[in-house]
Amino acid sequence: MNPHSSSSSPATATEIRDIIGPLEDDVIERIMSTGATSAEVLDAYTWRRSDQRLQRTPHYELHGRAAHVLAILETEEPDVDE
């Protein structure tokens, strides 16, 4: 993540790829259209990969832009257990 970017600024394509890895340009554009910050993208990606999510832990759910990013990731990466 760029140390000079504001934590409340929307994530850039480079920041998204740094967090998630290689994605198609249209997926990056969809994530960017949510206005999610790098922290929200990281939260969504971390939640997507977490054991708590796989166990459906009820005490934590994503909200707002992070939830939108998660929904995009779930449509683009249906097989999380590779």
Secondary structure, DSSP 8 states (H G I E B T S, - for coil): --TTS-TTSB--HHHHHHHH----HHHHHHHHHTT-BHHHHHHHHHHHH-HHHHTT-TT----HHHHHHHHHHHHH------
